[in-house]
Amino acid sequence: MPEGIIVKALSGYYYVMPLEDSGVPSVEGSAVQCRARGIFRKRGTSPLVGDRVSYMLTENGEGTVDEIRKRETELIRPPVANVSLAVLLFSVKEPDMNLNLLDKFLVHIEQAGLDALIVLTKQDLADPENDARDTVAEVKAMYEQIGYEVISTSSRTGEGNELLKERLAGKISVFSGQSGVGKSSMLNALMPGLTLETSAISMRLGRGKHTTRHVELIPLDNGGFVADTPGFSQLDFLEIGVEELSTCFREFAQYADQCKFRGCTHTHEPGCRVLAAKAEGMISESRYKHYEQFLTEMKDKKRRY
C-alpha cells in the first residue's frame, strides 16, 4: 500500500503527496485527492495536514486514506501534524513589531515542544535615519541571548532568504506570525514560481488582510515542507496550565529551581530568584512584563471557564 504526506485538507478531501521508496516526498508528482475511511470518525479522530498516511487508489483515480502513522507532534491551532520547527515572522514595519504577540507565540511553541526560529521581515523598510535599525538590533540581541535563533530578511532584496531556506531543509515547518508581516511574500521568494496571494496593508488599521484561508503544506526543493497558515491576531491560553507558564519562558529556568518556595509564581514571593535576576538585569523587563500579563490573562480565563 503506497504511503504519502497530507499536504492539504479542504472540503472533506485530503490531498496526499506520494512518498518515494526512500521515504522522501515525490514533489515532482501531483497529490492524490483522497477521502478518509469512516473508521476514523468512529475512533473520534481525523487526518491532519502533515500526517504520514497509507492510502489506496480507487478506480476513478482518487484514493482513500486507510491508516495514519504515529504523529511526532500535533498542533491544535493551526491544525498540523509532525511539525518540528515553528517559524515566527514579525515585521520591522507595516505593521509595527509586536513583541507581546511574539512572546505569546513563543509560549505556545515552548509548550508544544517545537524548535522556534524568529524571522524579522521587511528589513528593507527600516529607515537608517531613525532608530528602527537600532530597535531591530536590540530585539535580535535580546532573543539571541535567551537562546533563540533570529534571522533578518527582506523579500524585496533577498536578504536572509538562503539562510532561512537552509533551516527549512528536510522538515515540516509552520509559518506563523502577525497578520500582514509578509508570510506569503516570503514563501513566494523562497519558491520561485509560487503565486500565493498577497495583500497591501490597510493604512487605517496598520494590519494586513488575511490572504491565507486554509492550512497547506508547500513543498520546497530541499525536501522540506512549509505550512502556510491563516494569520492570527491573538492566541488564548486554554491549553496551558497556570503553573506551566513560567516553564515556557526559557530564561527563567536557571533561576526558578533556586526560589525559596515550591510553586513560586515569580511575582511577589520573598526569596524568588527570578525576581532577583530581573532586578539584576539578567531577565529583560519587556519579557517579564509579558509574563505578568499572560499570567493575569490565564487566571481570568480560568475563573470564567
C-alpha positions in Angstrom: 0.0 0.0 0.0 1.5 3.4 -1.0 2.4 6.0 1.6 2.3 9.8 1.5 2.0 13.0 3.4 -1.2 15.0 3.5 -0.4 18.4 2.1 -3.8 20.0 2.1 -7.3 19.3 3.6 -10.2 21.1 2.0 -14.0 20.4 1.9 -13.7 16.8 3.1 -10.8 15.9 0.8 -7.2 15.1 1.8 -4.5 15.7 -0.8 -1.7 13.2 -0.4 1.8 13.8 -1.7 3.2 10.3 -2.5 6.4 9.2 -0.8 9.3 7.5 -2.7 10.7 4.2 -1.5 13.4 6.1 0.4 10.7 8.0 2.4 11.4 11.3 0.6 8.3 13.1 -0.7 7.9 12.8 -4.5 7.5 16.6 -5.0 7.6 16.2 -8.8 4.4 14.2 -8.8 0.9 15.5 -8.2 -1.0 15.0 -5.0 -3.7 12.3 -4.9 -7.2 13.5 -3.9 -8.5 11.2 -1.1 -11.4 10.7 1.2 -10.9 9.4 4.7 -12.3 6.0 5.7 -15.3 6.1 8.0 -13.3 4.2 10.7 -11.6 7.4 11.7 -14.9 9.1 12.5 -15.8 6.1 14.7 -12.5 6.4 16.5 -13.1 10.1 17.1 -10.2 11.2 15.1 -9.5 12.6 11.6 -6.4 13.0 9.4 -4.5 16.3 9.6 -2.3 18.2 7.2 1.2 16.8 7.9 0.1 13.3 8.6 2.0 10.4 7.1 -0.6 8.0 5.8 -1.2 4.8 3.9 -3.7 5.2 1.1 -5.3 3.1 -1.6 -6.1 4.3 -5.1 -9.6 3.8 -6.4 -10.9 3.2 -9.9 -11.8 6.9 -10.5 -8.2 8.0 -10.0 -8.8 9.2 -6.5 -8.0 7.4 -3.2 -8.9 6.6 0.4 -6.8 7.3 3.4 -6.6 3.9 5.2 -4.1 4.4 8.0 -2.5 7.3 9.9 1.1 6.8 11.1 2.0 7.7 14.7 2.4 11.5 15.0 5.6 13.0 16.3 3.8 16.3 17.2 0.3 17.7 16.9 -0.7 21.4 16.9 -4.2 22.5 17.6 -4.1 25.9 16.1 -3.1 25.7 13.3 -4.1 22.0 13.0 -0.9 20.5 11.6 0.8 17.2 12.5 4.5 16.3 12.6 5.8 19.9 12.6 9.3 20.1 14.1 10.1 23.9 13.5 7.9 26.9 14.1 9.0 30.0 12.1 7.6 33.1 13.7 7.5 36.1 11.3 7.3 39.6 12.6 7.9 42.7 10.6 10.2 45.6 11.2 7.5 48.0 10.0 4.0 47.9 8.5 2.7 46.5 10.8 5.0 47.6 13.7 6.8 44.8 15.6 4.5 43.4 18.3 6.7 41.8 20.9 3.8 40.9 23.2 2.3 38.7 20.4 5.8 37.3 19.6 6.2 36.2 23.3 2.7 34.7 23.2 3.7 32.6 20.2 6.9 31.5 21.9 5.0 30.4 25.0 2.8 28.1 22.8 5.8 26.8 20.8 7.7 26.0 24.0 4.6 24.2 25.4 4.3 22.2 22.2 8.0 21.2 22.3 8.9 22.6 19.0 12.1 24.4 17.9 11.5 28.1 17.2 13.1 30.4 14.6 12.3 34.1 14.8 12.3 35.9 11.4 12.3 39.7 11.2 10.8 40.5 7.8 10.7 43.7 5.7 14.3 44.6 6.7 14.3 47.0 3.7 11.7 49.2 5.4 13.9 50.0 8.3 14.8 53.7 7.9 18.5 54.2 8.5 17.8 57.8 9.5 15.7 56.9 12.5 16.1 54.3 15.3 14.3 51.5 13.5 17.6 49.6 12.7 18.8 50.1 16.3 15.5 48.7 17.6 15.8 45.7 15.4 19.3 45.1 16.6 18.2 45.3 20.2 15.4 42.9 19.7 17.6 40.5 17.8 20.2 40.6 20.6 17.6 40.1 23.4 16.1 36.9 21.8 19.5 35.5 20.8 20.7 35.9 24.4 17.7 33.9 25.6 18.7 31.1 23.1 16.5 31.7 20.0 17.9 32.0 16.5 16.9 35.2 14.8 17.2 35.9 11.1 16.6 39.3 9.4 15.1 39.0 5.9 13.7 41.1 3.0 11.6 39.6 0.2 12.5 42.6 -2.0 16.3 42.4 -1.6 16.6 38.7 -0.9 18.4 39.3 2.4 18.4 36.2 4.6 16.4 34.1 2.2 19.1 31.4 1.6 19.9 31.1 5.3 16.2 30.7 6.1 15.8 28.0 3.3 18.7 26.1 4.8 16.9 26.0 8.2 13.8 24.5 6.5 15.5 21.6 4.7 14.1 18.1 5.3 11.5 19.0 7.9 7.9 20.3 8.2 7.9 23.9 9.4 4.9 26.0 10.3 4.9 29.7 9.4 3.0 31.8 11.9 3.0 35.4 13.0 1.2 38.7 13.0 -1.1 39.3 10.1 0.4 41.4 7.3 4.1 40.6 8.1 4.7 39.2 4.6 4.3 35.4 5.0 3.0 34.9 1.5 5.6 37.2 0.0 8.3 35.3 1.9 7.1 32.0 0.6 6.9 33.4 -3.0 10.5 34.5 -2.6 11.6 31.1 -1.3 9.9 29.2 -4.0 10.2 30.9 -7.5 7.0 30.1 -9.5 4.8 30.0 -6.4 2.0 32.5 -6.6 0.4 32.8 -3.2 -2.0 35.7 -2.8 -0.6 38.8 -1.0 -2.3 41.9 0.2 -1.4 45.5 0.9 -1.5 46.9 4.4 -4.6 48.8 5.5 -3.3 52.3 6.3 -6.2 52.9 8.7 -5.6 49.8 10.8 -2.0 49.1 10.1 -2.9 45.4 9.6 -2.7 43.2 6.6 -5.8 41.5 5.3 -5.8 37.7 5.8 -4.8 36.2 2.5 -4.3 32.6 3.6 -7.6 30.8 4.2 -6.6 27.2 4.8 -3.6 25.2 6.0 -1.5 23.9 3.2 2.0 22.3 3.1 4.1 23.8 0.4 7.0 21.5 -0.8 10.5 23.0 -1.0 13.1 21.7 -3.4 15.3 20.7 -0.4 13.0 18.1 0.9 11.2 20.4 3.4 7.6 21.4 3.7 6.3 24.8 4.9 2.8 25.1 6.3 1.3 28.4 5.2 -1.4 29.1 7.7 -4.0 31.8 8.3 -2.7 34.9 10.1 -3.5 35.4 13.7 -4.2 38.5 15.8 -4.4 36.7 19.2 -3.9 33.4 21.0 -5.6 32.1 24.1 -4.0 30.1 26.9 -6.7 27.5 27.4 -4.4 24.5 26.7 -1.7 25.7 29.2 -1.9 25.5 33.0 -1.1 28.5 35.1 1.7 26.6 36.7 3.2 25.7 33.3 3.6 29.3 32.1 7.0 30.1 33.8 8.5 26.9 32.2 7.7 28.4 28.8 10.0 31.4 29.5 13.3 29.6 28.9 15.4 32.3 30.6 13.6 31.6 33.9 14.7 28.0 34.0 18.2 28.6 35.5 16.8 30.7 38.4 13.4 29.0 39.1 15.0 26.0 40.9 16.7 28.4 43.3 13.5 30.0 44.5 12.8 29.7 48.3 9.3 28.3 47.9 8.0 25.5 45.7 5.3 26.6 43.4 6.7 30.1 43.3 4.8 32.2 40.8 7.7 34.7 40.4 5.5 37.6 41.0 5.7 38.6 44.7 7.2 35.8 46.8 10.2 36.5 49.1 13.3 34.7 48.1 12.3 34.5 44.4 15.4 34.1 42.3 13.6 35.0 39.1 12.6 38.4 40.5 16.2 38.9 41.7 17.5 38.1 38.3 15.2 40.6 36.7 16.4 43.3 39.2 20.0 42.4 38.3 19.2 42.9 34.6 19.5 39.2 33.7 15.9 38.9 32.6 14.5 41.6 30.3 11.8 44.0 31.6 9.7 43.5 28.5 9.7 39.7 28.7 8.9 39.8 32.4 6.1 42.3 31.8 4.6 40.0 29.2 4.9 37.0 31.7 2.9 39.0 34.2 0.3 40.0 31.6 -0.1 36.4 30.4 -0.4 35.1 34.0 -3.2 37.6 34.7 -4.9 36.7 31.5 -4.7 33.0 32.2 -6.1 33.4 35.7 -9.0 35.5 34.4 -9.8 32.9 31.8 -9.7 30.0 34.3 -12.2 31.9 36.5 -14.6 32.4 33.6 -14.4 28.8 32.5 
